[in-house]
Amino acid sequence: MNILITGANGQLGNEMRVLSNAHPKHTYFFTDVEELDICDKAALSAFVEQHAIDLIVNCAAYTNVDKAEEDEATAMRINAEALSVLGSQGVKVIHVSTDYVFSGDEHIPCRETDPVAPRTAYGRTKYEGEKRLLAVCPEAVILRTAWLYSEFGNNFVKTMIRLGKEKEQLGVVFDQIGTPTYAADLAQAIFTVIETPCWHPGIYHFTNEGVCSWYDFTLAIHELAGITTCHVRPILSEEYTYKTPRPHYSVLDKSKFKKTFGAEIPHWMEGLKRCIARL
Ligand SMILES: NC(=O)c1ccc[n+]([C@@H]2O[C@H](COP(=O)([O-])OP(=O)(O)OC[C@H]3O[C@@H](n4cnc5c(N)ncnc54)[C@H](OP(=O)(O)O)[C@@H]3O)[C@@H](O)[C@H]2O)c1
């Protein structure tokens, strides 16, 4: 297959690039906004036609949750409007969405069929993107994920390693619960979808296994990175100034993905070990 990967300079896009080496039977076209802006309808159609693309893996997104509050229009253009165009190319599409489509008020893992209730501009734009994609491309696969990190780009793991080296004390929230997800494992999930002989369209939840708070995650990061000089203190969300409300509980139920694709998913700690070893 000829596979177009958009947003290839991001965390997930870079992990797709790394993993593509293990799947040499396909031809890959890695693009980011400089080479191919997913909002540019004419450019996207021309690219798909010129390179006889069979499948688009959309890793491009407007991912800055705080900035999206101030500029929802731009976030909407990239996270939603572009999806109508991307889904209209007559090729297969794998798209990535987020736990932010949910309110975060639940206490049990969210299933794909649970009602959505985005509380942020980012969440609203991502949910709108899901709807617009499915309206034009009902055969699309959408993977909702959460708490993504990687050795590429900026993310929580890298920030905590930096702060752990700089500071003697650090307060990290313990009342927000979720599952850290190594972007390399999400990339593997995308290849599982690609390599499964039968195409199974629909929305799926994918994160690593297990559950923790940002506080627990930070302790694990520091331990694995050998940081011993920083005392990490559990704090409440109300003690930290967030520009945008953060979900208190954003654990996703992955049963549908595991059952459909017969996949085993690594625990978040195992993913973190691999990421820190690569860092
Ligand atoms: N990060 C998380 O914790 C998280 C959680 C849940 C779901 N997700 C979803 O997972 C997916 C991958 O996230 P990620 O963390 O890999 O994102 P990322 O690191 O922010 O990468 C996104 C990439 O898309 C590029 N991009 C932005 N606008 C574009 C456009 N118009 N055309 C083409 N490329 C464009 C970005 O370029 P610039 O950097 O120049 O803007 C960036 O290189 C996204 O759909 C995201 O919504 C992420």
Ligand as a Chemical Component Dictionary entry (heavy atoms), coordinates in Angstrom:
data_LIG
# 
_chem_comp.id                   LIG 
_chem_comp.type                 NON-POLYMER 
_chem_comp.pdbx_formal_charge   0 
_chem_comp.three_letter_code    LIG 
# 
loop_
_chem_comp_atom.comp_id 
_chem_comp_atom.atom_id 
_chem_comp_atom.alt_atom_id 
_chem_comp_atom.type_symbol 
_chem_comp_atom.charge 
_chem_comp_atom.model_Cartn_x 
_chem_comp_atom.model_Cartn_y 
_chem_comp_atom.model_Cartn_z 
_chem_comp_atom.pdbx_ordinal 
LIG N1  N1  N 0  -0.588 14.448 23.214 1  
LIG C1  C1  C 0  -1.563 13.864 23.897 2  
LIG O1  O1  O 0  -1.485 13.707 25.126 3  
LIG C2  C2  C 0  -2.766 13.323 23.191 4  
LIG C3  C3  C 0  -3.775 12.768 23.961 5  
LIG C4  C4  C 0  -4.890 12.249 23.305 6  
LIG C5  C5  C 0  -4.967 12.293 21.928 7  
LIG N2  N2  N 1  -3.970 12.884 21.200 8  
LIG C6  C6  C 0  -4.120 12.915 19.753 9  
LIG O2  O2  O 0  -3.108 12.088 19.201 10 
LIG C7  C7  C 0  -2.729 12.588 17.911 11 
LIG C8  C8  C 0  -1.224 12.733 17.844 12 
LIG O3  O3  O 0  -0.832 13.625 18.882 13 
LIG P1  P1  P 0  0.683  14.085 19.040 14 
LIG O4  O4  O 0  0.921  14.253 20.500 15 
LIG O5  O5  O -1 1.580  13.223 18.222 16 
LIG O6  O6  O 0  0.586  15.548 18.395 17 
LIG P2  P2  P 0  1.786  16.558 18.069 18 
LIG O7  O7  O 0  3.057  16.055 18.640 19 
LIG O8  O8  O 0  1.286  17.913 18.441 20 
LIG O9  O9  O 0  1.898  16.436 16.482 21 
LIG C9  C9  C 0  0.956  16.975 15.618 22 
LIG C10 C10 C 0  1.678  17.369 14.367 23 
LIG O10 O10 O 0  0.708  17.864 13.437 24 
LIG C11 C11 C 0  1.257  19.023 12.841 25 
LIG N3  N3  N 0  0.226  19.869 12.267 26 
LIG C12 C12 C 0  -0.490 20.855 12.859 27 
LIG N4  N4  N 0  -1.324 21.432 11.971 28 
LIG C13 C13 C 0  -1.139 20.787 10.798 29 
LIG C14 C14 C 0  -1.698 20.934 9.512  30 
LIG N5  N5  N 0  -2.625 21.867 9.258  31 
LIG N6  N6  N 0  -1.277 20.118 8.523  32 
LIG C15 C15 C 0  -0.352 19.172 8.756  33 
LIG N7  N7  N 0  0.233  18.992 9.957  34 
LIG C16 C16 C 0  -0.156 19.797 10.976 35 
LIG C17 C17 C 0  1.978  19.694 13.988 36 
LIG O11 O11 O 0  2.846  20.702 13.535 37 
LIG P3  P3  P 0  3.139  21.959 14.534 38 
LIG O12 O12 O 0  3.823  21.386 15.718 39 
LIG O13 O13 O 0  3.981  22.839 13.679 40 
LIG O14 O14 O 0  1.785  22.539 14.852 41 
LIG C18 C18 C 0  2.696  18.497 14.593 42 
LIG O15 O15 O 0  3.910  18.217 13.939 43 
LIG C19 C19 C 0  -3.508 13.893 17.732 44 
LIG O16 O16 O 0  -4.655 13.628 16.959 45 
LIG C20 C20 C 0  -3.919 14.283 19.127 46 
LIG O17 O17 O 0  -5.098 15.059 19.126 47 
LIG C21 C21 C 0  -2.887 13.382 21.804 48 
# 
loop_
_chem_comp_bond.comp_id 
_chem_comp_bond.atom_id_1 
_chem_comp_bond.atom_id_2 
_chem_comp_bond.value_order 
_chem_comp_bond.pdbx_ordinal 
LIG N1  C1  SING 1  
LIG C1  O1  DOUB 2  
LIG C1  C2  SING 3  
LIG C2  C3  SING 4  
LIG C2  C21 DOUB 5  
LIG C3  C4  DOUB 6  
LIG C4  C5  SING 7  
LIG C5  N2  DOUB 8  
LIG N2  C6  SING 9  
LIG N2  C21 SING 10 
LIG C6  O2  SING 11 
LIG C6  C20 SING 12 
LIG O2  C7  SING 13 
LIG C7  C8  SING 14 
LIG C7  C19 SING 15 
LIG C8  O3  SING 16 
LIG O3  P1  SING 17 
LIG P1  O4  DOUB 18 
LIG P1  O5  SING 19 
LIG P1  O6  SING 20 
LIG O6  P2  SING 21 
LIG P2  O7  DOUB 22 
LIG P2  O8  SING 23 
LIG P2  O9  SING 24 
LIG O9  C9  SING 25 
LIG C9  C10 SING 26 
LIG C10 O10 SING 27 
LIG C10 C18 SING 28 
LIG O10 C11 SING 29 
LIG C11 N3  SING 30 
LIG C11 C17 SING 31 
LIG N3  C12 SING 32 
LIG N3  C16 SING 33 
LIG C12 N4  DOUB 34 
LIG N4  C13 SING 35 
LIG C13 C14 SING 36 
LIG C13 C16 DOUB 37 
LIG C14 N5  SING 38 
LIG C14 N6  DOUB 39 
LIG N6  C15 SING 40 
LIG C15 N7  DOUB 41 
LIG N7  C16 SING 42 
LIG C17 O11 SING 43 
LIG C17 C18 SING 44 
LIG O11 P3  SING 45 
LIG P3  O12 DOUB 46 
LIG P3  O13 SING 47 
LIG P3  O14 SING 48 
LIG C18 O15 SING 49 
LIG C19 O16 SING 50 
LIG C19 C20 SING 51 
LIG C20 O17 SING 52 
# 
